[in-house]
Amino acid sequence: MQAQVISSVNEASSVRFHHKTAIIVDVLRATSTIVTAIASGASCVIPAETVMEARALQREGDLLGGERFCKKIAGFDLGNSPEEYTEQVVGGKRIILTTTNGTRAIHKSMRADHILIASLLNAEACARSAIELRRDIVILCAGSHDEFAIEDGLCAGLVLDRLHDLSSFPIEMDDFGTAMLALYRNRAHQLKDTIQSGLGGKRLIKLGMKRDIEACSFVDIYTDAPRLNGDQLTRA
């Protein structure tokens, strides 16, 4: 099985996803929020590229969630903080979500045979699902402002680490994937500190959202890897 890592959504082209399993990573915060919402009992999360599209997709009983430039969108029910997506709020609900980078990355990978959602919170579950799907893998780091984000690289490295642990056959990585695996293994015991020192972490801290970094920094606390079925992300 081959696994490659794309550094940011700006570097992704649709041809790289053909006949592959795409794993989307946006640790701060879209994929962490999606994983949390599904674990909290949301019936599905529907990723929308634009605010206008999100509003058009909303049906009675749906919740609108998302952000632009880290801030909750005016008129939306929820922002993009995992802590907002509790069972009491999202249980049994459809969530229409649009974010600056994460939902754009999902749409960028639509040519893949399968699309999985990964975060630090569910990396092992995502790796296990990817192995079961028996396709070569492309891990797409959403990044921030069209550039690489260190928290996404850490998560990509963690997923690769779990793939190596779980797979009964060799995982062949590209050079960037090899670098991200080394990054994760070097910083595995300092994940939160490393994320806080990155540009995305510093931006959230400046906006008073340090708790979101903490909520996104736990490792393997959820056992589901949300998977795209049609236009909906649901339990795998």
FENWO-V198105 format. One record per residue. RES is the residue in three letters. OMEGA is omega in whole degrees, 0 to 359 (999 if undefined). D_LAST is the distance of its C-alpha to the last C-alpha in Angstrom with 1 decimal. Layout:
RES	OMEGA	D_LAST
RES	OMEGA	D_LAST
//
This chain:
MET	178	20.5
GLN	178	21.5
ALA	176	20.1
GLN	182	21.8
VAL	176	21.8
ILE	193	23.0
SER	179	25.0
SER	182	24.5
VAL	180	23.4
ASN	181	27.1
GLU	186	27.0
ALA	172	24.1
SER	189	25.0
SER	183	22.9
VAL	182	24.4
ARG	184	22.8
PHE	185	19.3
HIS	176	20.3
HIS	181	18.4
LYS	168	16.4
THR	177	13.1
ALA	174	13.7
ILE	184	12.8
ILE	183	14.2
VAL	172	16.2
ASP	189	18.4
VAL	180	19.2
LEU	11	22.0
ARG	193	20.3
ALA	184	17.7
THR	174	14.6
SER	179	15.8
THR	179	16.2
ILE	179	12.8
VAL	180	11.1
THR	180	13.9
ALA	179	13.6
ILE	178	10.1
ALA	181	11.3
SER	173	14.5
GLY	173	13.2
ALA	181	13.3
SER	176	12.1
CYS	170	11.0
VAL	180	12.6
ILE	181	14.6
PRO	179	16.0
ALA	182	19.7
GLU	186	22.1
THR	176	25.2
VAL	180	26.5
MET	179	28.1
GLU	179	24.9
ALA	180	23.1
ARG	181	26.0
ALA	181	26.1
LEU	186	22.5
GLN	173	23.2
ARG	180	23.7
GLU	180	25.4
GLY	178	23.4
ASP	173	21.1
LEU	174	21.4
LEU	179	22.4
GLY	175	21.5
GLY	182	22.4
GLU	166	25.3
ARG	181	27.9
PHE	174	29.6
CYS	185	27.9
LYS	178	29.4
LYS	182	27.9
ILE	181	28.6
ALA	178	31.5
GLY	178	30.7
PHE	180	27.0
ASP	186	25.7
LEU	173	23.9
GLY	182	24.3
ASN	178	21.9
SER	179	22.3
PRO	184	19.5
GLU	177	22.1
GLU	190	22.4
TYR	181	18.9
THR	179	19.7
GLU	181	18.7
GLN	184	22.1
VAL	191	21.7
VAL	183	18.2
GLY	179	17.2
GLY	185	16.4
LYS	165	17.2
ARG	177	16.1
ILE	172	16.7
ILE	189	18.4
LEU	172	18.5
THR	181	20.9
THR	184	22.0
THR	186	24.6
ASN	190	22.5
GLY	182	18.8
THR	174	18.1
ARG	178	20.7
ALA	178	18.9
ILE	181	15.8
HIS	180	18.2
LYS	186	20.2
SER	188	17.4
MET	179	16.8
ARG	180	18.5
ALA	175	15.7
ASP	181	14.0
HIS	177	10.6
ILE	177	10.1
LEU	180	8.2
ILE	183	9.7
ALA	172	11.9
SER	173	14.7
LEU	186	17.0
LEU	186	15.2
ASN	187	12.1
ALA	182	13.5
GLU	179	13.2
ALA	180	9.5
CYS	178	9.2
ALA	180	12.0
ARG	179	10.8
SER	181	7.7
ALA	178	10.4
ILE	181	12.8
GLU	181	11.0
LEU	172	10.8
ARG	173	14.6
ARG	167	15.6
ASP	192	17.9
ILE	169	16.4
VAL	176	17.7
ILE	180	17.2
LEU	173	18.6
CYS	183	20.3
ALA	181	21.0
GLY	182	24.3
SER	181	26.8
HIS	178	29.6
ASP	177	28.6
GLU	179	29.2
PHE	176	27.5
ALA	188	26.4
ILE	181	26.8
GLU	177	23.9
ASP	176	21.5
GLY	176	23.3
LEU	181	23.0
CYS	176	19.2
ALA	177	19.2
GLY	177	21.6
LEU	178	19.5
VAL	178	16.5
LEU	177	19.1
ASP	179	20.7
ARG	177	17.6
LEU	178	17.1
HIS	181	20.7
ASP	190	20.4
LEU	188	17.6
SER	176	18.4
SER	178	21.0
PHE	186	22.3
PRO	173	23.8
ILE	179	22.1
GLU	186	24.5
MET	170	24.5
ASP	185	26.5
ASP	180	29.2
PHE	175	27.3
GLY	177	24.4
THR	179	27.0
ALA	180	28.6
MET	175	25.4
LEU	178	24.8
ALA	177	28.4
LEU	181	28.1
TYR	184	25.3
ARG	178	27.2
ASN	186	30.4
ARG	187	29.1
ALA	181	26.5
HIS	180	28.8
GLN	186	29.7
LEU	184	26.5
LYS	180	27.4
ASP	180	30.9
THR	179	29.9
ILE	180	27.6
GLN	182	30.5
SER	179	32.9
GLY	183	31.0
LEU	179	31.9
GLY	178	28.8
GLY	179	29.3
LYS	180	33.0
ARG	179	32.3
LEU	179	30.2
ILE	180	32.9
LYS	180	35.5
LEU	179	33.8
GLY	184	33.7
MET	181	29.9
LYS	179	30.1
ARG	178	28.0
ASP	177	25.0
ILE	179	25.5
GLU	181	25.5
ALA	182	22.3
CYS	189	20.5
SER	177	22.2
PHE	184	20.6
VAL	171	18.8
ASP	177	15.8
ILE	178	16.1
TYR	187	12.4
THR	179	10.0
ASP	172	6.6
ALA	180	5.7
PRO	185	5.3
ARG	181	5.1
LEU	173	8.3
ASN	189	9.0
GLY	178	12.8
ASP	186	13.9
GLN	172	11.2
LEU	182	8.5
THR	174	6.2
ARG	182	3.8
ALA	999	0.0
//
